[in-house]
Amino acid sequence: MSDKLGYKAVIIDDSSQARKLLKLMLLELAPEVTLVGEAENVDEGLKLIENEQPDAVFLDIEMPGKTGIQLAEILLERNFKGNVVFTTAYNAYAIKAFRLSAIDYLLKPIQEDQLTEAVKKLKEEKKNRDNQSRLNALSENLREERNEVLCIPSQSGFEYLPVSEIEYLEADGSYVKIYCINNRSLTVSKNLKYFENALADCTNFIRPHRSFLVNMDYVTNYSKSDGGFLILKRNVQIPVSRERKQAIQEILK
């Protein structure tokens, strides 16, 4: 990275108005970011990236011809060293796909605080060794609503796990243990709030207790004894906290 240019970025978006707005916002909110070019389609964008080798690409998804996801796939194949942030005007369902896939995105119209946070994260984040898994998960999540896939951070990068296979998650200090069907379990170096946010739009997941996040598809019963607890198909008992008891009872009616 050149000291003179600071942090180099490009914008790829078929809307000239969207490019202009993002350019003005970056100029005002992130003067350390130097825009070295812009493009209105994937082919032009690819040439621009190859010539400039930017540190970041602000990439629209829906463009005439090839999509932003297709461009991201090409960049991964060519071992692009920078980071990609998708910009999108997609609906709430698609935003769920981004969250599940652990993919960085800015929702149009872009808000100042979101852009500032994205730039901060870009500058701090090292290139992940397994961006391909996150991109594969996003492609799958965008294709079909029931094929929901959660990207799980791992020591080697990311792996993805069908949401429908997750029975419950349990907090364990600064880690979370994910219990899945077929007695499979994973331990992840993230807190439970991370997964609560990622699964926020999956309506079958609830948090009955500060230490648990549960897939209601695997709940068979609710017991009021011993303060209240959920019984899962694998005969595991999940405690229900006093403050969440009424909400859980309403859901189970």
Secondary structure, 3 states (H helix, E strand, C coil): CCCCCCEEEEEECCCHHHHHHHHHHHHHHCCCEEEEEEECCHHHHHHHHHHHCCCEEEEECCCCCCCHHHHHHHHHHCCCCCEEEEEECCCHHHHHHHHHHCCCEEECCCCHHHHHHHHHHHHHCCCCCCHHHHHHHHHHHHHCCCCCEEEEEECCEEEEEEHHHEEEEEEECCEEEEEEHHHCEEEECCCHHHHHHHCCCCCCEEEEECCEEEEHHHEEEEECHHHCEEEECCCCEEECCHHHHHHHHHHCC
